[in-house]
Amino acid sequence: MTAEAIETGPRTGSDTSADTADGRPLRIALLTYKGNPFCGGQGVYVRHLGRELARLGHSVEVIGAQPYPVLDEGVPLTELPSLDLYRQPDPFRTPKRGEYRDWIDAAEVATMWTGGFPEPLTFSLRARRHLAARRGQFDVIHDNQTLGYGLLADLGAPLVTTIHHPITVDRQLELDAAGSRRRRASVRRWYAFTRMQKRVARRLPSVLTVSGSSKQEIVDHLGVRQDRIHVVHIGADTDLWSPDPSVAEVPGRIVTTSSADVPLKGLVHLVEALAKLRTENPQAHLVVVGKRAEDGPVAQAIERYGLQDAVRFVKGISDAELVDLVRSAEIACVPSLYEGFSLPAAEAMATGTPLVATTGGAIPEVAGPDGETCLAVRPADAGALAAALARLLGDPELRSRLGAAGRARVLARFTWKQAAIGTAELYRQAIAARAATTQPGGRR
């Protein structure tokens, strides 16, 4: 369903959001400015949270821009298209004259031309206009980390915003990794939108985040008051991500999920660790779920250590193929310098695949204690990473014990049903808070 079709359709209903505080099903607008189902956590979050909210009996409508999320049955998508300036195979393209629809499109292109990233701002402006045309149709609006100025308007329903982690963390890590003044200037231009996100975050009445670590980062980096931030852990689809003894383990296989040259993901350190590991275990090899970078630190490390035949990248595979890939590994690895939660860790653990992970950000909250549910190492320490991988590859009994304990931890703490129940409770709190500050006529 397109946004244009909805905007020209009938406007029904009235602003009755306060009436849902009694436990009746909610009408939820779930906003996502990008929902790539194969890269990054935003598309995964929207898909699984939306499905579980619908299973609880709520009415969920996802409103999103390209790349559009993949959604499960019962959760409709309303397309709110951008100009899709970063699409493949022509990223950073210049649109044709006929593609421009309004001043928001012009602002999107102008920001890209100056080296910035416009999508959080421009999506928020389109969402504000769209929601204004549908006032009264939703009980709550849930924004998935857009944090754009447009969402500070009165949207006709209370706003709950998920911040997985402050993007200022990514910005700092990329600045630290930049090798030249020119590269640092480029990083600053690209991440200029984080100034907007900081200003918006401080004015939000209700922030949802996915870990205690992220909560503290939001306080420290964005200046949001602690009493406005609520932690609801996310998790794995434990029906899909489950053990299957019929899938044969491939000796020496290590699997990780990573964007090749995002410093935060720590892939270059895992490549270095693999080079160390193969001096004693030549069977060891790495499968990376993500796009191969043709140049950059990871590609250079693979070439420097002669690992062209020992590192394979896969992308665009189905959910079932991805799960079987993780099941086939002797070890799953999360080498990140920082994570706001780490879905790959939870998903790998849910399959019973033993995990080696760093202690960056919220990863210990997910992976659990070293030696009990995973092997934990310091971030950016290739030597420690190599030692942990070698220990686990050489000890089948330890692999079996950690794999079983890891799945038990996920089942107890990190499922999407639990996430949906906690999120719905926050929706009701936001609805009640708005009702308490609303005048008798139903308007502020």
Summary of the structure (lengths in Angstrom):
residues: 444
radius of gyration: 22.3
end to end distance: 31.3
largest distance: 74.2
contacts: 1546
relative contact order: 0.12
helix: 45%
strand: 14%
